[in-house]
Each structure stands twice: as C-alpha cells, then as structure tokens.
Amino acid sequence: MNTKFDELLEFPCRFPFKVLGLADERLPGLVVEVLQQHAPGDYSPQVRPSSKGNYHSVSVHVTVQSKEHVELLYTELGKIELVKYVL
C-alpha cells in the first residue's frame, strides 16, 4: 500500500475502521478477533444494518502505532470471508 498516513497522523493514535460485510451475526466477532491478534485491546464494535438488511457495517476505534500498523489492519480485516470493504 502506498498511503500517506504517516504524513497525516501522529502515532500512536486512535483510528476509526469501518468494516462492511454480509449481514451475519459472526461478523463483529470476526472483526474483533482480527483486531485482538494485531492490536490487543478492549473493543466495543458498533453494528448497523443496511436499509435492506443484507449487509452490516461494523465500526470500531483502534489504537494504531504506525502507518504500517494501519495498513496491516486494513489488509487483515479485508481477508475476513464475510467482508466486502474496509474503510
């Protein structure tokens, strides 16, 4: 990834991730599981269903340590089977 997070952010900092995926009750748990592997912490994800109920949006704030840490989390969250997008 060629991002400019290191130019825009001062690390460490709290960073918001929004994960969009299929409407499945496992999605928030899978997101937290990935976050615990790479950024252990106490997470309380907020889940919002889409208007038709086919998708869920899982929002969570994570303390990140570097540009590489942010990029790693984007990559790893995107590998979850139910996930369509990571914003």
N, C-alpha and C positions, 0 to 999 in steps of 0.2 A: 504494500500500500504506500502511496505517496501522499500522505496527508500533511497538513500544516498545524496539527495540534500543538506541537512544541512551540510554535510561534504565537499561538492564540491563547494558550493556557499556561498557568503557573502550577507546577506539580509539587507535591501531591494536591489533588483537588477532588471535589465531588463532581461526578459526571453522570448526566441522565442518559439512560439507554431505554429505547422503546423497541420492543420485540413484537412483530406482527406475525401471527401464526393461525393455524386452523383452530377452530373452537373445540378444544379438548381439555378436559379437566386436568390432564397431566402437564400442560404447557407451563404454568407458573412454577411448578416443582422442578421441571427440567431446566428452566432458566436459572433458578436459584442454585441448582446442583452444579451447573457450569460455573456460575459466579463463585461458589464456595471453593472450587478447585483452583481458581486463578486469582481470586481476591476475597479471601475469607472474611466474613462479616455477618452482621445481623440484618437480614433483608426482609422488607415488607412490600412485596410487589403489589401494584395496583392493577387490577384486571378490568378491562372494559370490553364489552361485546360490540361487534359491528351492528349496524342498523338491521341487517337481515339475520344476524346471529351465526353466520358461517365462520367468522373469524374473531379472534380475541387480540387485544392489544395489552401487552404486559409492560408496565413502566416501572423502572427501578433506578435508584441513585446508587452509584458505586464510587468508592474512593479509589482513584487511579493514581499510579506512581510515575508514569511516563507516557510519552507518545506511543512507544512500543506496547505498553500495557493496554492502552485504549484499543490499538489495532488488533492485538491478540484477542481481546474480549469480543470485538466485532466478528472476527473470524470464527472463534469457538462458538459463539451464540448462533451464528449462521449455519453451523453444522448440525444443529438440532433438527431432527426429521420433520417436526411439525412446523418449523419456522419458514416463513416466506420472505420476510425482510427484517433487517435490524437497522434502526435509525438512531 
